[in-house]
Amino acid sequence: MITQSERAEAQRSAETFFERAGIVLTPEERARIEVADFGLSDLGRQGLELVTYVNTERVCAKELVLFPRQTCPEHRHPPIDGAPGKEETFRCRWGEVFLFVPGPPAEDPGAHPPVEPAENRYTVFHQIHLRPGDQYTIYPDTPHWFQAGDAGAVVSEFSTRSRDEFDIFTDPDVERATRIAAE
Amino acid sequence: MITQSERAEAQRSAETFFERAGIVLTPEERARIEVADFGLSDLGRQGLELVTYVNTERVCAKELVLFPRQTCPEHRHPPIDGAPGKEETFRCRWGEVFLFVPGPPAEDPGAHPPVEPAENRYTVFHQIHLRPGDQYTIYPDTPHWFQAGDAGAVVSEFSTRSRDEFDIFTDPDVERATRIAAE
């Protein structure tokens, strides 16, 4: 849960990251920057700011902001009604991102899970380090999580249709829908 | 047909447009900027420069450059083997683009077909004017063409799988594959 003023502050901060990355949003898009706390009430450490450009039956494109060291919790995109799950490519535009997927764990990772104990919440530790111009494609049903470096990050996401409500998070405390509290 | 040196010059010029738009490419991507003259040997007026970021079975993302007043000729993306044709969203990042689709013709259009007579090459004249942050989605099998304004343009394209070789151009002289001539 976040308050209305926390959301407004996060939106304004996200706007400054988009500006640094040279990404132009329309006034309508700036007004609807989504602030996701994943129900964890810990936005600065576990959260994501995003604008969805397009999300049709077949194609989705989003622009993501991660504040410094902010983490998007581990999750995967399962098949839905017999259709394959979401496939997504992350392309770093500004800052840097540490993306973790299944595979040999990094010996000296650039990021660590934001919570302790992490055991049942973070399970994949193969690191993909993305700097501006770098990208990585995540195929359906693949667990993944990512954290920005010390300066934060702006990341473009190109994907199939996005249906966030079907995402499966490893952390049982996550709720994908952010609740906004009165002050 | 274009010469190797024309291609190299167009690649260098496209790089400067990406830089102006704040878009970071890797050295590998810069080296493979595609220069398309559509077989018309008239690159400055009819052509396109692009980088394909990703093109899987399901998702494609590209970054396009149009030089000042350069036109991508009218074409459509038909169904292939029973699958629906390509769906694509154009998002203007820098400069401006005049995109034309079926519908009531613009009374005072911002761009005109680059060739005369245009009759059998350009058939749709409903104008969509895209400035930075503006976007438009083109559904399958919809004829469309676009031209940059006087400063040129940088445009992101988010789409389903791209199979350019199946595109149907209105102009019978177009060949999608660009041939590179020896000097």
Interface residues (C-beta under 8 A of the other chain):
Chain A: A21 G22 I23 V24 L25 T26 E29 Y53 V54 T56 R58 V59 C60 A61 P84 E87 E88 T89 R91 R93 P132 G133 D134 Q135 T137 S156 F158 S159 T160
Chain B: A21 G22 I23 V24 L25 T26 E29 Y53 V54 T56 R58 V59 C60 A61 P84 E87 E88 T89 R91 R93 P132 G133 D134 Q135 T137 S156 F158 S159 T160
